Amino acid sequence: MRAFPPSEDPDQVITVQQDYDSDTPLDTHHLEAGQVRTFGRGGRNRRVDIRLADEDRAVSRVAGEIIARGDHWRISNLSPTKSYVVENTERLAGFLKVPPHTQGMLVPFETSRVLVPGGRGEHGFLVMAPAACSSVLVLGAGEDPFVAQDPDDTAAEHTDVRSFRIDRLHTYYRVLVAFCEPRLRDPGTRYTPTQVQVAERLGLSKAAVNSHIDYLLRNKFQVEPGEARQGQDWRVDVLTEKALHFGLVSGGDLSVLPEPQGSR
């Protein structure tokens, strides 16, 4: 197990434990400054400390690392293709996207959920940092929040299996892009269209749009009604959140939508 140089406060402890919203059993880890825990699918003599998804080949055998730095922690993403997400569980909209080949990205949240995309849905675990972790948000002069590793590094035994298995030629993908369209055009907005607006945008019935929403949530993101947040539009909220967090849609995907009325 590798160790980084200790921080100025070695008495602080980072705790990694099972996500209370996940069925994946995980041991609890208490990390002191400089200690590292690896996470991933494991297997084939590739040991990891936090084993996720034994049978999900969309998860790399060694997908990433958690690095304790005393009063805060950092995350490394060893995947060459997949982004991970770190959610702030104490704030509804707080999250970080961890791009491929990221090394040592600082996480400023006190309580976080790490989400790794799999073949269907995602796998996660919780990381608890000391209450003072928000005090380390200001980076030092010239400090880079993450450093890309050598793209030829194969130590993690990466996988080329796609996460979520989204078919971009299917109608449900156009529905997904249509719901994300306002935020793709303006990342600063929180506006999301209604089912009726998306139906009109794509020339579908509202019933068809609702059917595609249910299909995406149930079959692609593995979200059941009992797991969702409260509110009338929870389905669309969860749908757009997961698609944008994991980079399943981007500005280039807007080309799958018809031109807006009045654009000519």
N, C-alpha and C positions, 0 to 999 in steps of 0.2 A: 504494500500500500504506500503510495508516494506521499510525501509531506512537503508543503511549501514553507518558506521561512515564517516563523511565528510573528504575530502582530504585537503591538505594544501592550495589549491587555490579554494575557494568556488565560485569565480566569473565566472569560466569557465562553459559553457553550452553545453550539448550534444543534438543534434536535431535528432529526429526519424520522418521520413515522408514516404509518398507513393513512391514506386519505379516508376520512369518514364517509365519503360519498362513493367509495370504491370497494369492490368485493375482493380485490387482490390482497392477499395476506402479506404483510411486510413486518420484519422485525424493526424495533425502534433503535436508532443509532444516535449516540451523543458524541458530537465532534468537538474536540478542543482545537485551539488555534493551530493552523498548519496541517490539519488532518484532511484526508480526501476520501470520499465514497464514490465508487463508480455505480452506474445504473444502466440497465439494458436487458436484453433477452438472455444473455449468458449461453452456456452450453459449449460443446466441442472444445473443452479445455480452456474456454474463455470465461473465467470466473468474474462475477460482478458482485458487489456488496448489496445492491438493491435490485433484486431480480423482478423484471416486469414481463408479463405475457410470454410464458414458456412456448406457446404454440403459435404466436403471432409473428410470422416471418417478415412483416413490414417494419418491425423494430430491430435495430442493429444489435448485434450480440453485446457490444460495448457502446452504448448510445451516447453517454456523456459522463460528466463528473460534477460533484458538489464539493466545493472547496471552502473550508471554514477559515475565516480570517479574524477570529476573536469576536469583535462586536458586529460583524456582518458576514455575509457569505457571497460566493461567486459561483457561477455555473458555466460549464463548458459543453458545447454541442459538438460531438465528434462525427455527426452525420454529414455527408457531402451534399445531400439533397433536401433534407427535411428540416423545417423550422420547428422549434419547440415554443411553448408558451409558459410564462410564469405569471400566474394570476395573484393579485393582492386580494386575499379573502376577506379583508376588512373594509374594502371599498368596492362598490359595484363595478366601476368601469376601469379600475387600475390593472394594467397588465404590461408585461414586457414580451416582445417577440425576440427569440434567440435564434439568429440565422445559422445556417450550416457553417461549419468550420469556425465556430466562435470559441475563443479561449478566455476564460476568466471574466465573464461579464458580471459586473457588480449588480446585486439585487437589493433594492432599497426598501423592501417590505418586511414588516415584522413577522407576519404569518403569510406564507405563500403556498400555492398549489402549483406543482410542476406537471405539465401535461405533455406527453409524448404521443404523437399520432401513430395509430396502428392501422391494420388493414380495414377494420370496421370500428369506428370510434377511437377513443384515446385511452391511454393508461396514465395514472397519476399518483403522486404522493405529496405529502405535506412537509414543509420545512419551516421550523420555528426559530426565529432569530431573537436576540435580546432586544428589549424595548428601546434601547439606545441606537438601534441600527439606522434610524433615519438621520442620525447625525453624520453619517459618512457619505452622504449623497454628493457632496462637492468634490469633484475629482481634482487631483493635484495638477499643477501646471504641466501641460504637455502629456498628461496621462490619457491613454486610449482606453475606452471602456471595454474593448475586446480586440484581440489580435488573431487574425486568421492563421491557421496552421497550414502545414504543407499539404496541398491537395492530393499529393501522391501517397500520403500516409495511409496504409491499409491495416494498421494495428487494431482498429476497432472491428475488422471484418464486417464492412458495411453491407447492407442489403439493398437490392434494386427493386424490391417489392413495393408497389405503390401504397400509400396510406389512403384510407377512406374509399378507394376504388371509384372515383367519380368519373362518369362518362360525360365528357364535354359535348358530345353530339346529341345527348338525350334532352328532351324537353325540360326535365326537372332541373337541368343545369341552367337553362335560360331563365327559369323561375328564380333560381338562387341568385343569379347575377342581377336580375331585375330588382330584387329586394335590397341588394347591396349597392345598386347604382348610385343613389345620392351620396353615399359615403365614399365610393370610389372616385366620384367627380370632385367631392369636397370633403377631405378627411376630417375637417373640423366640425362637420355637421353631425347631429345625432338623429336626424330625420330618417324615418323608414316608411316606405309607401305601404298602403293597406292592401289587403288581398284583392279588393275590387279594382284598385288602381293598377296592380300588376296584371290582373286579368285583362283589363282594357289595353294595357301596354302591349301584351303579347297576343291579343286576339283569342283568349281562352275564356272559358266560363269560370266563375268563382269556385264552383265545385271542383273543377279540374285543378285549379291552383291549390286548393286545400288538400286535394289528394296528393299532389306532388310534395307539399310541405310535410305531410304525415309520412310519406315514403322516405324522404330525406332524413327526417329525424329518427325514424324507427330503423331503417335498413342501412343508412350510411353513417349516422352519428351515434347510433345506439342510445337514443334518448327516449325514455318512457315518460308518460304524463306525471307519474308520481315523483320523478326526479327533477321536474322543472320548477322554476321559480313561480311565484304567484303573479297574477295579472292577466288581463284579457288577451294580450298579444304576446304571451310568453313563447309561443311556438316560433314566431318570426324573430323575436329577440334572440332566442337560443340559436336559431338557424344562421342569422347574420353574424352573430358573435363568433361562432365556431369557424365559419367560412373566412372571415376577415382575420381572425387570430392566427389561423394556420396557413394563410396565404393561398387558399383554394380558389380565390377569385382575385383578379387584378384589373388595372385599368385597361389592359389589352383585351380582356374578355368582354368588354362592352360592345365589341364588334358582333357578338352573337345576338344582340338586341336589334329590333327594327329601329329605324331612325325616328326620333320623336316627332310627333305631329307639329307641323308648322316650321320644321327645320329647313325646308327648301324654299 
